């Protein structure tokens, strides 16, 4: 999983206000409910030391996602009176939280993007007889996205309305257009739902490589919800799976580790590799808990297990920070990726490991 969407978050120095709250609109009087939640969070931030200007910036953004219907949440970050990041959450947070701290509390936002599986969703609607020798129209809508984040931030859609009499031959041209969309999105899967006959005609005429990625789904296929196409079905298709790109990184880690190649495993070795900007991808069995701590300086690579280690590197006045916050900043600052891999797939020492960009030089004989 690439973390470039967090780049704006670290363009400003801290301290940061990090806010996570439920902004769902599937309840009575949602604006009132959101305002009450925000009032509690605002008071908490004020007690933690956030000033009025910063709080006013946050208040101007909280609950502004009025165009997103249904169940969802919002993550908002600000520093020095400036909004630095505003993101939608496909699921409301378990608890509304507000934190004012040296580093942004970014891990909950990151984990809501996991496993970030790229896909192409296609819905085909037709209500006539299952034959081309009739009058009527077939409608097709297609949309790329990355699950689960795109359920509340759907992308641009392709719309086509085709006379049923020309559906068979038009599907060949449509297949090439869908192939272009899937390639552009690096889609792992093509999820197809809608009328069985019209879908069968389309799938049989897709290019072979794209046809091999098709997953057929049933159930309701509304296209006017304001959320992702086939939202109800996407979870059933992708839940419990990893993105193909992340699977490749895990396979590379396992192969290199077997050959004693450029990998690190365990917290001490992984932190040492992050200090050198050596990590290409960080592998986690699970995000560190709120009680786990690392020492950090002002730069992304200034992190260590102990204060003494950082001061020995010449870092002045390091601070003890939450490990998840220090790790995310180091990954973003060094352009490294993050892979959350279940223990059942790969058990890592201390729950953490890294695929390295290069191996350390061999010691002299």
Secondary structure, 3 states (H helix, E strand, C coil): CCCHHHHHHHCCCCCEEEEEEECCCCCCCHHHHHHHHHHHHHHHHHHHCCCHHHHHHHHCCCCCCCCCCCCCEEEEEEECCEEEEEEEECCCCCCCEEEEECCCCCHHHHHHHCCCEEEEEEEEECCCCCCCCCCCEEEEEEEEEEECHHHCCCCCEEEEEEEHHHHHHHHHHHHHHHHHHHHHHCCCEEEEEECHHHHHHHHHCCCHHHHCCEEECCCCCCCCCCCCCCHHHHHHHHCCCCCHHHHHHHHHHHHHHHCCCCEEECHHHHHHHHHCCCEEEEEECCCCCCCCEEEECCCCCCEECCHHHHHHCCCCCCEEEEHHHHHHHHHHHHCCEEEECCCCCCCCHHHEEEEECCCCCCCCC
